[in-house]
């Protein structure tokens, strides 16, 4: 977003489409994310076990899972900074960015627009599935790593979406949870062009978007 968005504190969600059918798909309960991607993560991890080559150590399964978790944190940062906060160069682009993420900054406490709707997450999931398959299966010749890494990637996504919801609507009791809540609220109300990490500030530190003050 190229300029600050005026925050709307009304309880009534900002309407994005004239069509009730289209508008319906812009709202989602966080439980839907868990029901959709939780089983996928479990399935991918379970599928990696019988597919294992007996001649190959099974250590790649937990390592692949952890690698997927780690890669999600980078994807989270990259998507948030360069896609959701893309600086539009035309009115059409500005409308698209507002639909994707600007509406959340305009109305940050809207409960039904805090997690990614399936109309966005499913195509993105298909893109990442294809990338993992191309890189690991075709280019590197390690197809056995695909399933555990996708499982970890999906769990990372779940952690991100649920953490995001929690920072807006749940009391945070642990030191880490309170830090993440404060960190994300500062992104909304103080530094919208910094603090892009939601589940972790690591990549903000790496890429210089962690404020010094």
C-alpha positions in Angstrom: 0.0 0.0 0.0 1.5 3.3 -1.1 -0.3 5.5 1.5 -1.9 5.1 4.9 -5.4 3.8 4.9 -8.0 5.3 7.2 -9.0 2.8 9.8 -12.7 2.0 10.1 -13.8 0.9 13.6 -17.4 0.1 12.6 -18.5 -3.4 13.5 -20.2 -3.8 10.1 -17.7 -5.3 7.7 -16.7 -3.2 4.7 -18.5 -4.5 1.7 -16.2 -5.5 -1.2 -18.7 -6.7 -3.8 -22.2 -5.8 -4.9 -22.9 -9.5 -5.4 -23.9 -11.3 -2.3 -22.5 -14.5 -3.8 -19.0 -12.9 -4.3 -19.2 -11.1 -0.9 -19.8 -14.5 0.8 -16.3 -15.7 -0.2 -14.6 -12.8 1.4 -15.5 -13.9 4.9 -14.1 -16.9 6.7 -14.1 -18.4 10.2 -10.6 -19.6 11.4 -12.0 -23.1 12.0 -12.3 -23.5 8.3 -8.6 -23.0 7.8 -7.9 -25.7 10.4 -10.4 -28.1 8.9 -9.0 -27.5 5.4 -5.3 -27.5 5.9 -4.9 -29.6 9.1 -5.9 -32.9 7.4 -3.7 -32.0 4.4 -0.7 -31.6 6.7 -1.4 -34.9 8.5 -1.9 -36.7 5.2 1.3 -35.4 3.7 3.3 -36.4 6.7 1.6 -39.9 6.9 2.2 -40.4 3.1 5.9 -39.8 3.5 6.3 -42.8 5.8 5.3 -45.8 3.6 6.8 -44.1 0.6 10.2 -44.2 2.3 13.0 -46.1 0.5 14.2 -48.8 3.1 17.7 -48.1 1.9 17.5 -44.4 2.9 17.5 -43.2 6.5 14.2 -42.0 7.7 15.8 -38.9 9.2 14.8 -36.9 6.1 11.2 -37.0 7.3 11.6 -34.8 10.4 14.3 -32.8 8.7 12.0 -32.2 5.7 9.1 -31.2 8.1 11.3 -28.7 9.9 12.6 -27.4 6.5 9.0 -26.9 5.4 8.3 -24.9 8.6 11.3 -22.8 8.0 10.5 -22.1 4.4 7.0 -21.0 5.4 8.4 -18.2 7.5 10.2 -16.9 4.5 7.1 -17.3 2.3 5.0 -15.5 5.0 7.4 -12.6 5.0 7.7 -12.4 1.2 4.0 -12.6 0.5 3.2 -10.0 3.2 5.8 -7.5 2.2 6.0 -7.8 -1.6 2.5 -9.1 -2.6 0.1 -7.8 0.1 1.9 -4.5 0.5 2.7 -4.1 -3.2 2.7 -0.5 -4.2 0.0 -0.1 -6.9 0.8 1.8 -10.1 -2.7 2.2 -11.3 -6.3 2.5 -9.9 -7.0 -1.1 -10.9 -4.0 -2.4 -9.1 -5.0 -0.4 -6.0 -8.4 -2.0 -6.0 -6.9 -5.5 -6.3 -4.4 -4.8 -3.4 -7.3 -3.5 -1.3 -9.3 -6.7 -1.9 -6.3 -8.8 -1.0 -5.0 -7.0 2.1 -5.9 -3.3 2.2 -9.3 -4.0 3.6 -7.6 -5.7 6.6 -5.6 -2.6 7.3 -8.7 -0.5 6.8 -10.7 -2.6 9.2 -8.2 -4.6 11.3 -10.6 -5.9 13.8 -13.1 -7.5 11.4 -13.2 -11.1 12.7 -14.2 -12.7 9.4 -11.3 -11.2 7.4 -8.3 -12.2 9.6 -7.4 -15.5 7.9 -6.9 -16.3 4.3 -10.1 -17.4 2.5 -9.9 -20.6 0.5 -10.4 -18.8 -2.8 -6.9 -17.4 -2.2 -5.2 -20.1 -0.1 -6.2 -23.0 -2.4 -4.6 -21.5 -5.6 -1.6 -20.4 -3.6 -1.3 -23.9 -2.2 -1.4 -25.4 -5.7 1.4 -23.0 -6.8 3.6 -24.0 -3.8 2.8 -27.7 -4.4 3.9 -27.4 -8.0 7.1 -25.5 -6.9 8.0 -28.1 -4.4 7.4 -30.9 -6.9 9.4 -29.2 -9.6 12.4 -28.3 -7.3 12.6 -31.4 -5.2 11.2 -34.0 -7.6 12.4 -32.9 -11.0 15.4 -30.6 -10.5 17.0 -32.2 -7.4 15.8 -35.8 -7.9 14.6 -36.0 -4.3 10.8 -36.7 -4.5 10.8 -38.3 -1.0 11.3 -34.9 0.5 8.2 -33.4 -1.1 5.6 -34.8 1.3 7.3 -34.0 4.7 8.3 -30.5 3.5 4.8 -29.8 2.3 3.4 -31.0 5.7 5.7 -28.7 7.6 4.9 -25.8 5.2 1.2 -26.3 5.8 1.6 -26.4 9.5 3.6 -23.2 9.3 0.8 -21.6 7.3 -1.7 -22.8 10.0 0.5 -21.3 12.7 0.6 -18.0 10.9 -3.1 -17.7 10.2 -4.1 -18.7 13.7 -1.4 -16.5 15.3 -2.7 -13.6 13.2 -6.3 -14.2 14.3 -5.1 -14.5 17.9 -3.1 -11.2 17.9 -6.3 -9.4 17.0 -8.8 -11.1 19.2 -7.3 -13.2 21.9 -5.6 -12.2 25.2 -2.0 -13.2 25.0 -0.5 -14.5 28.2 3.0 -15.8 27.5 5.9 -13.5 26.9 6.3 -14.6 23.3 2.6 -14.3 22.6 2.5 -10.8 24.1 5.5 -9.8 22.0 3.9 -11.1 18.8 0.6 -9.3 19.5 2.4 -6.0 20.2 4.7 -6.4 17.2 1.7 -7.0 14.8 -0.3 -4.1 16.3 2.7 -1.8 15.7 2.6 -3.0 12.1 -1.0 -1.9 11.8 -1.0 1.3 13.8 2.6 2.6 13.7 4.8 1.1 11.0 2.7 -0.5 8.1 5.8 -0.5 5.9 7.8 -2.5 8.5 7.3 -5.5 10.8 6.0 -7.8 8.1 6.5 -11.0 10.1 3.4 -12.2 11.9 4.5 -15.5 13.4 8.2 -14.5 13.7 10.3 -11.3 13.3 13.3 -13.2 12.0 13.1 -12.1 8.4 12.4 -8.5 9.4 15.8 -8.6 11.1 17.4 -10.3 8.1 16.0 -7.8 5.5 16.1 -4.6 7.6 12.4 -4.1 8.2 12.7 -4.4 11.9 12.6 -0.9 13.3 15.6 0.3 15.2 13.5 2.4 17.5 
